[in-house]
């Protein structure tokens, strides 16, 4: 596959991209993904549903019918592409913005509306769905995911954990502690950073001097990958590869999905 591991700006980590800026792709690259026509429709459908939910939630919040809401506008491809690569036995540890992933994993849109409406029933995960509760404190879910993945390894399971967080979370101690532990014990976890360029109002350049977030994995002894977060196919491939490696005992991966937040951090912003 021509696009699977080209160096990005002479970076220390591979950069994965399948769609070009015009939304076109080499047919061979797409075929090698192993997706069928119904998969393409499903990916598109989930992105449209995520955008529709987001627009409706924002409208309801402005009407005073929901509490403070964290929109996902601009991050649909990053969430849907990664979520589509998961298996039912995998564990998902979300931050407060992964509405699409949670819905793809079996939680209803109604339940997600209920959560943002302040009803505790919205945080009750249905039986049989391996979604962790939404974590609002920044980066705490990274430690939870690392622990769950370690437990799966000890029990000899083939399940993996994936944990979602933003670029701002990489400035928290929990991020570094989680990655260090995962690297030492080679636990089957995928650290999925949605780098939307801003931690509330702080730009990425004020968060870290690293050229990329993905290269932070090198210090902890495992692979980091940067991917075009607006390319649903590239995100799917990078996540699928990382999960397969984890299942085979290859340890963790840090994925940096480079995307852009097209709206406010939350509705509490002066927007």
Helices and strands as residue ranges (DSSP letters): E 6-7, E 14-16, H 27-31, H 37-62, H 76-84, E 91-93, H 99-104, H 109-116, G 120-123, H 140-154, E 161-166, G 167-171, H 173-185, E 189-195, E 198-199, E 202-203, G 204-206, G 214-220, E 223-228, H 232-247, E 253-258
